[in-house]
Amino acid sequence: GVSPAAAARRLAAAEVRLTTLAGAPEELAGALAAAGIRIGAEGPEEVVVDDYLDPAIEEINRRHVADGTPWVRAKPSGTEVWLGPVFEPGTSACWACLAQRIRGNRQVETYLAGKDGAVRWVPARAPLAAAGVQAAAGLLAAELGRLLVTGRPAALAGVLVTLDLHTFAGERHAVVRQPQCPV
């Protein structure tokens, strides 16, 4: 729905902030650059790469909710890559809503983390598969390009997409705003 000339102008004027808590910053930065997306320290849109339950994300989420700026999560590592959702403060669920659902599905990790009486994060790390990281980075770059050009997300609007790199099976998981969300 956007002319190629207008898309090129909008991409040239846009910038994203890339926050890598761990993961594959080089591959993702390369895919973004190949898609014509500039990375800068002050970009209003932010891409955060690493495990979805990293405690550092709580502050990032609060900042974006307060600023009203959209941001996106990605985990391009391991045998199953995760992309999205694009969080749109005031419109979509936030990271805290998603984190509550993920914790509910990580019952063993949650149990083990609390076993000694201290609640702490148990990272879900897996080795990086270079081809998987590149594939995830390319898909994420395509979605960010659409977001920057049109002003709205397409494939990752309110959705977490997972891709199993062994079978190429993909799943779409709706991310729903939790009514009890403290954020």
Secondary structure, 3 states (H helix, E strand, C coil): CCCHHHHHHHHHHCEEEEEECCCCHHHHHHHHHHCCCEECCCCCEEEEECCCCCCCHHHHHHHHHHHCCCEEEEECCCCEEEEEEEECCCCCCCHHHHHHHHHHCCHHHHHHHHCCCCCCCCCCCCCCCHHHHHHHHHHHHHHHHHHHHHCCCCCCECEEEEEECCCCCEEEEECCCCCCCCC
